[in-house]
Amino acid sequence: MSYMKEFTKGLIKENPNLVMLLGMCPTLAVTTMASNGLGMGLATTFVLVCSNLVISLLKKVIPDTVRLPCFIVIIAGFVTFVSIMLDSFLPDLAESLGVFLSLITVNCIILGRAEMFACKNKVLPSILDGLGMGLGFTGSLIVVGAIRELLGTGKIFGFNVAPDFIEPMTIFILPAGGFFTLGCVIAILGVITRKKPKKPDCAACPVRESCNKTESREVT
């Protein structure tokens, strides 16, 4: 049950983008198209899972004095591998992501999970934590990218879905549209996940009689 909790917490409850507001730079920069969001999200997820795995295995070997530099070196190795693979097999996607693909190395989501979780926990929970956080990040990028692409170009994943009589609003593929769309998605998720405050259980309260007396005096 705890393993499932480690995996699912990053999907919505602790979503790195929409709840913890991490990784805002690539979110705003690459989400002009849903396909870019998917590519960036999957690349980040791969690096996140692999770096969590290695850091968890080496947590007793890495000295505390050089912990962060070691984390960055490990992460940079996986980012280099992803960059080479994308340049070789998906050059168009690599060109679309541009410099933000290399900047995964210093993504605060990956460094945060390495520092706060992977270096303190066992391998399997660390992998599940990285996978859940990565998929939550990927989902948020796809949602924001799909909305911006639909409203800005009338397409989703490159396919025309909007009727011809609807004029695309190009502002949504500009930086201002990115800020607006991300803010709306964060607000909607906050409304959906907001918990209502629990009503006090007066029957189980040991001082309910004094409370009732106080209320009756105030009414009088």
MARPA-499662 format. One record per residue (C-alpha): x, y, z. Coordinates in nm, 4 decimals. Layout:
(rec (X Y Z))
...
***
This chain:
(rec (0.0000 0.0000 0.0000))
(rec (0.2860 0.2404 0.0783))
(rec (0.4426 0.1650 -0.2607))
(rec (0.1201 0.2675 -0.4340))
(rec (0.1147 0.5865 -0.2275))
(rec (0.4704 0.6717 -0.3329))
(rec (0.3704 0.6275 -0.6972))
(rec (0.0371 0.8111 -0.6964))
(rec (0.1325 1.1126 -0.4838))
(rec (0.3078 1.2825 -0.7745))
(rec (0.0179 1.2432 -1.0156))
(rec (-0.2185 1.4954 -0.8552))
(rec (-0.1742 1.5445 -0.4792))
(rec (0.1920 1.6509 -0.5048))
(rec (0.2056 1.7245 -0.8764))
(rec (0.5412 1.8979 -0.9300))
(rec (0.3989 2.1487 -1.1795))
(rec (0.0459 2.2227 -1.0722))
(rec (0.0770 2.1868 -0.6939))
(rec (0.4414 2.2426 -0.5956))
(rec (0.4983 2.4872 -0.8859))
(rec (0.8341 2.3391 -0.9856))
(rec (0.9757 2.3186 -1.3371))
(rec (0.7922 2.6277 -1.4550))
(rec (1.0566 2.7270 -1.7115))
(rec (1.0253 2.4218 -1.9424))
(rec (0.6512 2.4118 -1.8807))
(rec (0.6013 2.7602 -2.0217))
(rec (0.8647 2.7284 -2.2940))
(rec (0.7916 2.3965 -2.4661))
(rec (0.4151 2.3627 -2.4326))
(rec (0.3269 2.5443 -2.7534))
(rec (0.2415 2.1963 -2.8843))
(rec (0.1154 1.8886 -2.7038))
(rec (0.3792 1.6718 -2.8732))
(rec (0.6559 1.8921 -2.7313))
(rec (0.5072 1.8561 -2.3854))
(rec (0.4913 1.4789 -2.4245))
(rec (0.8519 1.4597 -2.5423))
(rec (0.9858 1.6821 -2.2641))
(rec (0.7792 1.4998 -2.0031))
(rec (0.8951 1.1531 -2.1055))
(rec (1.2585 1.2647 -2.1275))
(rec (1.2357 1.4149 -1.7784))
(rec (1.0631 1.1031 -1.6459))
(rec (1.3417 0.8799 -1.7797))
(rec (1.6098 1.0959 -1.6201))
(rec (1.4132 1.1208 -1.2959))
(rec (1.3654 0.7447 -1.2604))
(rec (1.7227 0.6549 -1.3539))
(rec (1.8819 0.9215 -1.1353))
(rec (1.6651 0.8236 -0.8380))
(rec (1.7685 0.4617 -0.8901))
(rec (2.1421 0.5346 -0.9010))
(rec (2.1360 0.7887 -0.6172))
(rec (1.9428 0.5493 -0.3951))
(rec (2.1993 0.2753 -0.4659))
(rec (2.4929 0.5075 -0.3930))
(rec (2.3461 0.7012 -0.1007))
(rec (2.5867 0.5392 0.1490))
(rec (2.8873 0.5907 -0.0777))
(rec (2.8446 0.9575 -0.1718))
(rec (3.0006 1.1886 0.0933))
(rec (2.7711 1.4560 0.2331))
(rec (3.0227 1.7295 0.1540))
(rec (2.9971 1.6691 -0.2223))
(rec (2.6427 1.5375 -0.2354))
(rec (2.4914 1.7941 -0.4704))
(rec (2.7808 1.7948 -0.7210))
(rec (2.7589 1.4154 -0.7356))
(rec (2.3834 1.4321 -0.7944))
(rec (2.4333 1.6779 -1.0802))
(rec (2.6992 1.4576 -1.2423))
(rec (2.4688 1.1541 -1.2255))
(rec (2.1750 1.3484 -1.3672))
(rec (2.3913 1.5041 -1.6397))
(rec (2.4988 1.1589 -1.7542))
(rec (2.1410 1.0487 -1.8140))
(rec (2.0505 1.3802 -1.9775))
(rec (2.3414 1.3360 -2.2187))
(rec (2.2167 0.9875 -2.3048))
(rec (1.8635 1.1185 -2.3700))
(rec (1.9977 1.4029 -2.5850))
(rec (2.2021 1.1623 -2.7985))
(rec (1.9039 0.9284 -2.8451))
(rec (1.6702 1.2112 -2.9451))
(rec (1.9249 1.3620 -3.1829))
(rec (1.9671 1.0206 -3.3458))
(rec (1.6070 0.8991 -3.3677))
(rec (1.3825 1.2049 -3.3171))
(rec (1.5791 1.5033 -3.4482))
(rec (1.2675 1.7171 -3.5033))
(rec (1.1630 1.6772 -3.1407))
(rec (1.5176 1.7465 -3.0212))
(rec (1.5226 2.0659 -3.2263))
(rec (1.1833 2.1731 -3.0892))
(rec (1.2935 2.1221 -2.7291))
(rec (1.6214 2.3005 -2.7962))
(rec (1.8270 2.4106 -2.4995))
(rec (1.5562 2.3066 -2.2541))
(rec (1.6472 1.9433 -2.3153))
(rec (1.9973 2.0028 -2.1772))
(rec (1.8565 2.2106 -1.8918))
(rec (1.6901 1.8980 -1.7533))
(rec (2.0228 1.8581 -1.5716))
(rec (1.9376 2.1445 -1.3358))
(rec (1.5626 2.0893 -1.3288))
(rec (1.4535 2.1586 -0.9720))
(rec (1.2114 1.8647 -0.9817))
(rec (1.4917 1.6130 -1.0385))
(rec (1.7334 1.7728 -0.7942))
(rec (1.4538 1.8073 -0.5385))
(rec (1.3549 1.4395 -0.5536))
(rec (1.7214 1.3350 -0.5352))
(rec (1.7842 1.5507 -0.2300))
(rec (1.4544 1.4982 -0.0485))
(rec (1.3719 1.1373 -0.1313))
(rec (1.6149 0.9205 -0.3282))
(rec (1.9161 0.9775 -0.1015))
(rec (1.7079 0.8823 0.2041))
(rec (1.5054 0.5844 0.0826))
(rec (1.5460 0.2390 -0.0678))
(rec (1.5617 0.1621 -0.4383))
(rec (1.2030 0.0539 -0.5132))
(rec (1.0319 0.3478 -0.3376))
(rec (1.2770 0.5829 -0.5093))
(rec (1.1931 0.4393 -0.8503))
(rec (0.8196 0.4657 -0.7845))
(rec (0.8609 0.8201 -0.6550))
(rec (1.0486 0.9211 -0.9688))
(rec (0.7999 0.7476 -1.1973))
(rec (0.4982 0.9079 -1.0284))
(rec (0.6517 1.2552 -1.0249))
(rec (0.7625 1.2172 -1.3861))
(rec (0.4214 1.1045 -1.5083))
(rec (0.2551 1.3869 -1.3149))
(rec (0.4938 1.6320 -1.4798))
(rec (0.4292 1.4766 -1.8209))
(rec (0.0518 1.4925 -1.7743))
(rec (0.0608 1.8592 -1.6818))
(rec (0.2752 1.9409 -1.9857))
(rec (0.0388 1.7532 -2.2176))
(rec (-0.2687 1.9269 -2.0743))
(rec (-0.1196 2.2753 -2.0990))
(rec (0.0292 2.2017 -2.4412))
(rec (-0.2950 2.0589 -2.5795))
(rec (-0.4956 2.3611 -2.4638))
(rec (-0.2454 2.6087 -2.6075))
(rec (-0.2157 2.4196 -2.9357))
(rec (-0.5930 2.3836 -2.9728))
(rec (-0.6731 2.7471 -2.9009))
(rec (-0.3671 2.8835 -3.0795))
(rec (-0.3651 2.6719 -3.3965))
(rec (-0.6850 2.4654 -3.3945))
(rec (-0.4828 2.1436 -3.3745))
(rec (-0.3922 1.8776 -3.1173))
(rec (-0.0798 1.6675 -3.1765))
(rec (-0.0696 1.8192 -3.5253))
(rec (-0.4191 1.7056 -3.6257))
(rec (-0.6887 1.9600 -3.7150))
(rec (-0.9757 1.9294 -3.4673))
(rec (-1.1277 2.2782 -3.4658))
(rec (-1.3957 2.3730 -3.7225))
(rec (-1.2818 2.5950 -4.0067))
(rec (-1.5063 2.8833 -3.9021))
(rec (-1.3255 2.9199 -3.5680))
(rec (-1.0312 3.1558 -3.5951))
(rec (-0.7235 3.0421 -3.3943))
(rec (-0.6083 3.2794 -3.1203))
(rec (-0.2341 3.3020 -3.1756))
(rec (-0.1797 3.4632 -2.8367))
(rec (-0.2041 3.1174 -2.6799))
(rec (0.1172 3.0023 -2.8491))
(rec (0.2948 3.3141 -2.7237))
(rec (0.4463 3.3507 -2.3732))
(rec (0.1448 3.5438 -2.2450))
(rec (-0.0841 3.2593 -2.3479))
(rec (0.1399 3.0131 -2.1673))
(rec (0.1155 3.2041 -1.8399))
(rec (-0.2606 3.2428 -1.8750))
(rec (-0.3224 2.8766 -1.9609))
(rec (-0.0986 2.7458 -1.6825))
(rec (-0.2653 2.9728 -1.4285))
(rec (-0.6115 2.8557 -1.5326))
(rec (-0.5121 2.4879 -1.5121))
(rec (-0.3604 2.5384 -1.1658))
(rec (-0.6739 2.7197 -1.0481))
(rec (-0.9077 2.4487 -1.1822))
(rec (-0.7026 2.1711 -1.0195))
(rec (-0.7044 2.3633 -0.6918))
(rec (-1.0837 2.3898 -0.6986))
(rec (-1.1251 2.0207 -0.7844))
(rec (-0.8868 1.8909 -0.5176))
(rec (-0.9798 2.1356 -0.2426))
(rec (-1.1084 1.9576 0.0654))
(rec (-1.4004 2.0945 0.2594))
(rec (-1.3285 2.1562 0.6295))
(rec (-1.4701 1.8885 0.8552))
(rec (-1.7517 1.9864 1.0878))
(rec (-1.6649 1.9477 1.4565))
(rec (-1.8065 1.6371 1.6207))
(rec (-1.9833 1.7916 1.9179))
(rec (-2.1009 1.4537 2.0477))
(rec (-1.7414 1.3433 2.1032))
(rec (-1.6238 1.6754 2.2482))
(rec (-1.5463 1.6566 2.6227))
(rec (-1.6321 2.0257 2.6781))
(rec (-1.9560 2.0347 2.4791))
(rec (-2.1635 2.1259 2.7874))
(rec (-1.9549 2.4379 2.8586))
(rec (-1.9733 2.5334 2.4902))
(rec (-2.3532 2.5024 2.4970))
(rec (-2.3698 2.7186 2.8109))
(rec (-2.1488 2.9832 2.6510))
(rec (-2.3626 2.9868 2.3358))
(rec (-2.6827 3.0215 2.5413))
(rec (-2.5365 3.3161 2.7340))
(rec (-2.4380 3.4899 2.4100))
(rec (-2.7895 3.4432 2.2715))
(rec (-2.9387 3.5829 2.5942))
***
